Amino acid sequence: MKLQHNISLKPYHNFACDEKTQFFTTIKRQDEIINVANWSKENKKPFLILGAGTNVLFTQNFEGLIAKMEIVGIKKLEELATEVFLEVGAGENWHHFVMYCIQKGWGGIENLSLIPGTVGASPIQNIGAYGVEVANCIHSVNAYDTQSNTWINFNKAACLFDYRTSLFKQTNNRYIIHTVTFKLQKQASIKTDYGVIREVLHDKNIKHPSISDISNAIIQIRSQKLPNPKLLPNAGSFFKNPCITKLQYEILKAKFPELIAHPISDESYKVAAGWLIAACDWKGVTHGQVGCYENQALIIINYGTNSGNEIFVFSEAIKKLIHEKFGITLETEVNVL
């Protein structure tokens, strides 16, 4: 295993701050996953597997080993009359994988077009957008258990998927994902639940959309709505949309009639975190070299700081104000280290 020492993390994560890692390496083969785990134990140093760095904020130097996952490849395991099973390397670019499937006519993940990151990170966070979660299409996840030193193939139920979380996120770096197996549909069920998708399709006079049409619409929406991290360093949505009880919703709706929320069960609602932040007049606000994006309050932008902690302090100020005004505690969607 080739190690680099005292490496700046600035090129390896979307917030582009200048925190450093004590040791750095890459993982290109399955056996190198075991090497990373063994090195960490032998040297009594923590390790972190890094994908594309699109959902992480480093607030301090990492005193251990960061291993960038670069295992790629898309392998068709089985094709049936209506379904296809694909095994994909954890380091494969997510959007590239989505485009590959659309070109083949395999549906299920088209609503997740243009989400940044890698395939291996997708089940950890249970990424989702426009009415679809990646858990809907995951068949199994192959990962190395660093505690038992064994390879485990987790079926979908064993992954414990929930809103923006999973077993892999909850067990604090215990498992290193090697491949993810997806079950996709050859005759896709098109999902246009979100009004903004229907608006784009209507504007293009598309009455019977294909998975390619849905993907193109979402790429257009995301490109117009979200800032390019190469120009304005950011990690997309910084906070999760909070879930509240029906009673909480009714109380807040009476006080704030413009509140944006959607029912997720008979007794709970999901509130638009971006609306909460904008309602506190933080949309477009900057403190120092950090700010809320002017077109989407849910996105925090690094306007030039090299300190991840400065971004974190800014996010905590937002959380404090939201709790004071609405009684809601925001949770970060970004992994803060």
C-alpha positions in Angstrom: 0.0 0.0 0.0 1.5 3.3 -1.1 1.2 6.0 1.5 1.5 9.8 1.2 2.1 12.0 4.2 0.7 15.3 5.3 -1.6 15.8 2.3 -4.0 18.7 1.8 -7.6 17.6 1.4 -8.5 20.7 -0.6 -8.6 18.8 -4.0 -10.5 15.9 -2.5 -13.8 17.4 -1.2 -16.4 19.9 -2.6 -16.0 22.5 0.2 -12.3 22.8 -0.9 -11.0 23.7 2.6 -7.3 23.3 3.3 -7.4 20.8 6.2 -4.8 18.0 5.9 -4.6 14.3 6.5 -1.7 12.6 8.2 -1.7 9.7 5.7 -3.4 9.3 2.3 -3.8 6.4 -0.1 -6.0 5.1 -2.9 -8.0 1.9 -3.2 -8.1 0.4 -6.7 -8.5 -3.3 -5.9 -10.5 -5.4 -3.5 -7.5 -6.6 -1.6 -6.4 -3.0 -0.9 -9.6 -2.6 1.3 -8.2 -5.2 3.6 -4.8 -3.5 3.6 -6.3 -0.3 4.7 -8.2 -2.0 7.6 -5.1 -3.9 8.7 -2.9 -0.9 8.6 -5.3 1.1 10.7 -5.3 -1.6 13.4 -1.6 -2.2 13.3 -0.8 1.5 13.6 -3.7 2.3 16.0 -4.8 5.1 13.6 -8.4 5.9 12.5 -9.2 5.5 8.8 -11.8 7.2 6.5 -12.9 6.0 3.1 -13.5 8.9 0.8 -15.4 8.8 -2.4 -15.8 12.0 -4.4 -15.9 14.1 -1.2 -19.2 15.6 -2.2 -20.9 15.2 1.1 -18.2 15.9 3.7 -16.9 18.9 5.6 -13.5 18.6 7.3 -13.4 21.0 10.3 -9.9 20.0 11.4 -6.8 18.0 10.3 -7.4 14.2 10.1 -4.9 12.4 12.3 -5.1 9.1 10.6 -5.4 7.5 7.1 -7.8 8.7 4.4 -8.2 6.2 1.6 -9.8 7.4 -1.6 -12.1 4.7 -3.1 -11.3 4.2 -6.8 -12.7 0.7 -7.6 -14.7 1.0 -10.8 -16.6 -1.2 -13.2 -20.2 -2.1 -14.1 -20.9 -5.8 -14.5 -24.2 -7.3 -15.6 -24.9 -10.3 -13.4 -28.3 -11.4 -14.7 -30.9 -10.3 -17.2 -34.5 -11.5 -16.9 -37.6 -10.7 -18.9 -38.4 -7.5 -17.0 -35.3 -6.9 -14.7 -31.6 -6.6 -14.9 -29.0 -7.0 -12.1 -25.8 -5.0 -12.2 -22.8 -5.1 -9.9 -21.0 -1.8 -9.7 -17.7 -0.8 -8.1 -17.8 1.5 -5.1 -15.6 4.1 -6.8 -17.7 4.4 -10.0 -19.0 7.9 -10.6 -22.7 7.9 -9.7 -23.9 10.1 -12.6 -21.9 8.1 -15.1 -23.6 5.0 -13.8 -27.0 6.6 -14.2 -26.3 7.7 -17.7 -25.0 4.2 -18.6 -28.3 2.6 -17.4 -30.4 5.2 -19.3 -28.6 4.5 -22.5 -29.3 0.8 -22.0 -33.0 1.5 -21.3 -32.8 0.3 -17.7 -35.0 2.3 -15.4 -35.3 3.1 -11.7 -32.6 5.6 -11.0 -33.2 8.2 -13.6 -34.7 10.6 -11.0 -31.3 10.5 -9.3 -29.5 12.0 -12.3 -26.7 14.5 -11.7 -26.3 13.7 -8.0 -22.6 14.1 -7.3 -20.6 11.4 -5.7 -19.8 7.7 -6.1 -21.8 4.5 -6.2 -20.3 3.3 -2.9 -21.5 6.3 -1.1 -25.1 6.0 -2.4 -26.3 3.3 0.0 -24.5 4.9 3.0 -26.5 8.1 2.7 -29.5 6.4 1.0 -29.4 9.3 -1.5 -32.7 10.5 -2.8 -34.3 13.1 -5.0 -37.6 13.9 -6.7 -39.5 11.1 -5.1 -36.9 8.3 -5.4 -34.4 6.9 -3.0 -31.6 4.7 -4.1 -32.8 2.0 -1.7 -35.7 1.4 -4.1 -33.2 -0.1 -6.6 -30.5 -1.7 -4.4 -30.5 -5.5 -4.3 -27.5 -6.0 -2.1 -24.2 -4.4 -0.9 -20.9 -6.2 -0.6 -18.7 -4.9 2.2 -15.7 -5.7 4.4 -16.4 -5.9 8.1 -13.4 -4.4 9.8 -14.4 -5.9 13.2 -14.8 -9.5 12.2 -12.3 -9.3 9.2 -14.9 -10.9 6.9 -16.7 -10.1 3.7 -20.4 -9.8 4.0 -23.1 -9.5 1.3 -26.0 -7.5 2.8 -29.4 -8.0 1.2 -31.6 -4.9 1.0 -33.4 -5.6 4.3 -30.1 -6.0 6.2 -29.0 -2.5 5.0 -31.6 -0.9 7.3 -32.4 1.9 4.9 -34.3 4.9 6.1 -34.5 8.6 5.2 -30.9 9.6 4.3 -29.4 6.9 6.5 -28.5 3.2 6.6 -26.7 0.5 8.6 -23.5 1.7 7.0 -23.9 5.2 8.2 -25.1 4.2 11.7 -22.2 1.8 12.4 -19.5 4.5 12.2 -17.1 3.3 9.6 -17.3 -0.4 10.5 -18.0 -1.5 6.9 -16.0 -0.7 3.8 -18.2 -1.0 0.7 -16.7 -2.9 -2.2 -19.6 -3.2 -4.7 -23.3 -2.4 -4.9 -25.7 -4.7 -6.8 -28.8 -2.9 -8.3 -32.0 -4.4 -9.6 -33.3 -2.2 -12.4 -36.4 -2.4 -14.6 -36.5 -3.0 -18.3 -40.0 -1.4 -18.4 -39.6 1.5 -16.0 -42.4 3.0 -13.9 -42.0 6.7 -14.7 -42.2 9.0 -11.6 -43.3 12.6 -12.1 -44.7 13.2 -8.7 -42.9 16.5 -8.3 -44.6 19.5 -9.9 -41.3 21.0 -11.1 -40.7 17.8 -13.3 -44.2 18.1 -14.8 -43.6 21.7 -15.5 -40.4 21.0 -17.5 -42.1 18.2 -19.4 -45.1 20.4 -20.2 -42.8 23.2 -21.4 -41.1 20.7 -23.8 -44.6 19.3 -24.8 -43.6 15.8 -23.7 -46.8 13.9 -22.8 -45.4 10.4 -22.5 -41.9 10.7 -21.1 -39.2 8.1 -21.3 -36.6 7.6 -18.6 -34.3 9.7 -20.8 -36.8 12.5 -20.8 -37.1 12.3 -17.0 -33.3 12.4 -16.6 -32.9 15.4 -19.0 -35.6 17.3 -17.1 -33.9 16.7 -13.8 -30.5 17.6 -15.1 -32.0 20.8 -16.3 -33.7 21.5 -13.0 -30.6 20.7 -10.9 -28.3 22.7 -13.2 -30.5 25.8 -12.9 -31.1 25.4 -9.2 -27.8 24.3 -7.8 -24.4 26.0 -8.0 -21.5 24.3 -9.7 -19.1 23.2 -6.8 -16.1 23.8 -9.0 -17.0 27.5 -9.2 -18.7 27.9 -5.8 -17.5 25.2 -3.4 -20.5 23.5 -1.7 -21.9 20.0 -0.8 -25.4 20.5 -2.0 -28.1 20.4 0.7 -26.4 21.0 4.0 -29.4 20.0 6.1 -32.0 17.2 6.0 -35.6 18.1 5.6 -36.9 17.6 9.2 -39.8 15.4 10.1 -42.3 16.6 12.6 -45.6 15.3 14.1 -49.0 16.2 12.7 -49.7 18.3 15.8 -46.4 20.2 15.4 -47.3 20.8 11.8 -50.8 22.1 12.6 -49.4 24.5 15.2 -46.7 25.8 12.9 -49.1 26.1 9.9 -51.5 28.2 12.0 -48.6 30.5 13.0 -46.8 30.4 9.6 -49.4 29.9 6.8 -46.7 29.9 4.1 -45.0 26.9 5.7 -44.0 24.3 3.1 -44.4 20.7 4.3 -45.6 17.4 2.9 -47.3 14.5 4.7 -45.3 11.3 4.9 -47.8 9.4 7.0 -51.1 10.0 8.9 -49.1 11.4 11.8 -46.0 13.0 10.4 -44.9 15.7 8.0 -41.6 16.5 6.3 -40.8 20.2 6.4 -38.8 22.0 3.7 -35.6 23.0 5.5 -34.8 25.5 2.8 -38.1 27.3 3.5 -37.3 27.4 7.2 -33.9 29.0 6.5 -35.3 31.5 4.0 -38.1 32.4 6.5 -35.4 33.4 8.9 -34.0 35.8 6.2 -30.8 33.8 5.7 -31.1 33.2 2.0 -28.2 35.0 0.3 -26.7 36.0 3.7 -22.9 35.8 4.1 -20.7 36.0 7.2 -17.1 36.4 6.4 -16.3 34.1 3.5 -19.3 31.7 4.1 -22.9 32.2 3.0 -26.3 30.7 2.1 -26.7 30.4 -1.7 -28.9 33.2 -3.1 -31.0 30.8 -5.1 -31.4 28.1 -2.5 -31.0 28.7 1.2 -30.4 25.0 1.9 -27.0 25.2 0.3 -24.0 26.7 2.2 -21.3 28.2 0.0 -17.6 28.5 0.7 -16.7 31.9 -0.8 -13.0 31.7 -0.1 -12.2 30.4 3.4 -9.7 27.6 3.9 -11.2 26.8 7.3 -13.9 24.1 7.4 -14.6 25.1 11.0 -15.7 28.5 9.8 -18.3 26.8 7.6 -19.4 24.6 10.5 -19.8 27.7 12.8 -22.0 29.3 10.1 -24.2 26.2 9.9 -24.6 26.1 13.7 -25.8 29.7 13.7 -28.5 28.7 11.2 -29.5 25.7 13.4 -29.8 27.9 16.5 -32.0 30.4 14.8 -34.3 27.8 13.3 -34.7 26.2 16.7 -35.5 29.5 18.4 -38.1 30.5 15.8 -39.8 27.2 14.9 -38.8 24.7 17.7 -37.2 22.5 15.1 -33.7 21.1 15.3 -32.1 20.7 11.9 -29.8 17.7 11.3 -26.9 18.0 8.9 -27.0 15.9 5.7 -23.3 16.6 5.2 -20.9 14.5 7.2 -19.0 16.9 9.5 -15.6 15.6 10.7 
